[in-house]
């Protein structure tokens, strides 16, 4: 269990304050991020305080269950949905009771198994009612479905938090299982989209070399770029589509992995090539402007080699915050999205997802 406490970003007298917990289980399968937050509501803006945070790591059994969840039949998946909700609820309850946190609500992203907005479907498991039962606290969950039903991508959702909580940066980039970015366009509207697969692919290759992930990018640094593979990866049609657009594990398994497996190259060389591919795709959507700031969070921010390759492709100021912000920004923002839902305010932007209108996403379980 990784534990951090009291990261205070900004605090002043507010009209309203919500003490809540944000939960995030990402596609990289690192574990469940738990962030206890104060969300301060003012007349014309918001601010936040991360009171405490922890990551409960998934053991090998849970990593296997979640990585293969998309292959289960309906009954098996329903049972896993319940089991994961019970486990998440127990982890959160243990943390809350131990530290005496009496929160108003919990905002749970759940764990994505399917994401197919083109079919009007997205599925995050981790039964919210079972979290309620374990914690005796209301839960806000299922943040994506309403936007998908309105014709949107249902992702990414974090950009409204970027816009309202991190406005000092021109770009906010998350390097998680999937890399996504958000920024304001010339008219001031927030736009965001998934750029490419990131840690999902890098971790897959690192595991073949006996490591859970490529720490600091050392394995990739030891490889050589395969230019033929790089050309194939960069030519995949998704990278030439205009946003809004989003990715899921299906893309990795149906598009990226088959392209990689066709090449006879060492895992180190494939890793080096993937890092270069990711850096190129990121630089394709970031202005080459040294006056602007790029704020990077997510596990990929710890990949020194990837950050070096990104800097080699753009002159923008790259801002890497402290470890706590890197690790818990997504959990914080889901606490914020839960707050907006609790207040019945918009928390999903059509300018980001391509939906027919802005919406208030999430179901509240009391």
N, C-alpha and C positions, 0 to 999 in steps of 0.2 A: 504494500500500500504506500503510495507516494502522498505526502501531506504538506500543504502549505497553509499559511494563515495570514489574515489581515493585509490584503492588498487594497489600499485606498486610493482611488483615482481622483475623485472630486466630491466634495461634500459642502453644502451650505444649507441654510434654512429653506425647507421645501413646503409646498402646500400639502402634499401627501407622500407617505413613505410605505413601501411594501417590502416586508421581509419574506423572502421566498427562496426556493432552491431550483436551480437549473440542472437538468441531467442531459448528458450527451454520450451516446454510444456510436462511435464512428466506424466507417467502413474499413479502417486500418486494423480494427480488432484489438486496439491497445487495452481497452477496458472501459469502465463507466466513469466518466468525469462527473463529480458532484460539486457544485459551487453554491455556497450560501451567500446570498446577495441582499443588499438593500437597494431598491430602485426608488430614486427620488423624483417626484413629479412636480414640475413648476408650471407656471402659466404658459410659458412658451418653449420650454426645453426639458430635458431629462438629464440626470446624472446617476452615478452608481457607486457602490462600495462592495467589493468582494470581502466579506467578513472572514470566510474560511473556505477551504477547498481541498479536495482529495481525489485521487484516482484509485479505484479498486480494479486491479488488473484481472483480466480474464485468464483463467488457467487453461491448460492445453485442451481439456475436455470442452470447455465453453467455446474456445476458438474453433474447434472442430464442429461443434453443433451449429454455430452461427455461420461459419464459412460454407456449410453444406445445406443450410436451411432452405435454399431455393430448390433443392432437389427432393424435398419431402412431399408426401401426399397431403391432402387437405386436413385429415385428422391429425397427422403427425405435426404439421405446422401449427394447428390450433393448440395442441398440447404444449408445444415449445413456446408459443405466445404466452400462455398462462404461466409456464415454468419460469420464463425470463421475467415476467412481471413480479412474481413472488420473490425471485432472487434480487431484482433491483429494489423492490420494496424493503426487503430485509436489510440490504446494504445501507440504504438511505436511513432507515429507522435506527439502525445501530449507530450510525454517524451522528444523527440528530440527538438521540438519547444520551450518548456519551458526552456530547458537547453542550447539551441543554439548549437546543435551538427549537423554539416554538414558532415555526414558520406559518405564514398564512396559506400558502399553497405551494405545490411542486409542479414545475413545468418539465415534462418529459418528452424528449424527441423520439425515444424508442430506437430500435435498431432496424435499419432498412434491409428488407429482403428482396422486394421487387420495386422497381421504379420504371414504369412504362407510361409516361404521360400521353404518348401518342395513342394509347389504348384507353385513356381515361382512368388509369390505375396507378396507385402508389401504395406500398404497404410497409409500415413500420410496426414491428412486434415488440411486446413488453407490456402486457395487459395493465392498463391504467387502473381499473377497478381493484386489481390485486395489490397495486401499490397503495391505493387508498386504504385497503384492508390492513396492510402491514403497518402503515404510518399513521392511520387515523387522521389524515390530512387531505384536503381536496387536491385533485390532480388535473392539470390541463395537458392534453395530449392530442395526437392526430392533427398536427399543424398543417399538413400538406394537402389533404384530400380536397378541401373546398376549392383551393386554387386550381387543382387539376380538373375538378368538375366544371370550372369556369373556363376551361380551355387553356389553362396555363401549364407551365412546366412543373409547378409545385416545388421548384428549386431554382436558385438557392434562396433561402429565407433570411439568412443572416444580414443581407444588405440594408434592411431597414434599421437594424441595430448599428451597422457601420455608419449610416447617414446621421442618426440621431445621437449616437454616443461617441463616435470617433471622427467628427467632422473636420478635424485639423489636418487630416491626410487626404491627398487627392485620390489615392487608390488604396483599397484594403484587399490584400491577397491572403487567402487561406490555403496552406499546403498540407492538406490532410490526405485521406485515401484518394480523394479527387481534388484537384486544384481548381479553385474558383475565385473570382474577382468581382469587386463592385466599385463603382465610381459614378459621379454625376456627369451627365452629358452637357452639351453647350447650353441647353435650356434649363438646366438645374434639376432635371429628372434623374432619379437613381436608376442605373441599369446594372445588371449583373448577369453572370453566366458561368457555367462550368467550362474550364479551358481544356483540361486533359486529365487523364489518370496520373496520379502521382505516387503516394506511398503504397497504394494497393499493388502497383506493379513492382516498385522497388523492393518492398518487403517480400513479395513472392520470389524474386530472384535471390534475395539475401538468405531466405530460408533454404534454398537449394545449396547454399554454401555453409549451412549449419548455423546461421545467425538469425535471430528474430527480425532484425532490421539492419540496415547498413549504417552503423554508427559514424556520424560525421562525414559519411560518403567515402570512407576509406577504401571499401571494396571497389566502388566505381572508379575512384581515383587510380587504382592499380590496373584498370583495364584500358583498352584502346577502342576508339570509336570505329564502328563498322559503318562506313559511309553508305553502303548498299542498303543495310537495314534502316539507317537513318532516313534515307530517301523514301523507303516504303512506309515508314511510320508517319512521316510528315505529309504523305500523300493521301492518308485515310480521309474519306469524304467529310467526316464530322468537323475536321479542322478548317474546312473551307466553307462551312455553313455560317450564316449570319445569326447572331443571337436574336431572341432568347433561345437557349439550348441548354440541355442538362445531360449528365451521364450517370450511369449506374454500373453495378457489377456486370450486368449483361454485356455492356460495351467491352469491358476488359476481356471477358471470356469469348465473345464472338468476333471481335475485331482485332484487339491488340495482341492477345496471347497467341492466336493462330499465326499472326504475322511474325512474331518473335520465334516461334517454334519451327518455322520453315528454314531458319538460318543455322548453319553449323558454326557456332561461335562459342567461346567460353562464357560462363555466366558473368565473369568480371567484365568482359568486352560488351556483353549485352547491357549490363548495368551502366557502364560508361555511356553507351549509346542512348539508353533511356534518359539518363540525366541530361544529355545534350538535347534530345528531343523535347523534353519538358522545358528546358531553358529557352529553346527557340520558340515554342508555342506561347510561353509566358511573354516573351519579348515582343511577339507579334501583336499583342493587345495592349501593351504598355507604351506610353509616349516616351520618346527618347529625349527627355527634357530634364536637365540637371537642377532646375528650379523646383521641380515637383517631388512629392514624397510618396513612397510606396511602403505601406505598413504591412509587415508579414507576420502571420501567426500560423499555428498548426505545427504538427510534428516535423514537417519538412524544413521549418526554419532552423532546426538543429543540424540539418545536412549541410555542412560547410562547403562541400564540393558543389552541390547544387546552387547554393547562393553565389559562389564564385563564378559559376558558368552563367548565371543570370546577369550578374554585374558585367560580365564580358560582352553581353549582347545589348546592354542599355546603359545610358548615363544617368538615369533617374536616381534620386537619393533613396537608398534602401535602408529602411528603419526596422531593426530587429529589437523588439522590446525585451523586457526581462522574462525569465523562464516561466513565471507564474502567469503572466499575461498570454504568452504563447500557448500555454497548455489549457487555460480555462476560459479563453475568450468565447468559444462557441457555447459552453455551458452557461456563461454569463448572459449571452444574447438570447438563449432560449428562456432563461428566467425573465428577461426583458420582454420577449414575445408573449410569454405567459401573462405578464403584467398588462400588456396592451389588450390581450384577450379578456382578462379579468375586468378591465375598464370598458370593454366593448368598443375599442378603438382599432382602426385598421392596423394589421400587422403583416400583410402580404401585398406587395406592390405590383400592379399590372405592368408597370414600366420595366420591371425586372423579369417577370415570369411569362409575359405575353398573354395573360388572362384577359377576359373581356372587361374586367373592372377590378379595382382594388377590393380586398376582402378582409374579413376577420376570421382567421383560421384557428381551429382548435376546439375540442370538445372538453367541457368541464364535468368532472366526476366528483360529486360531493360525498 
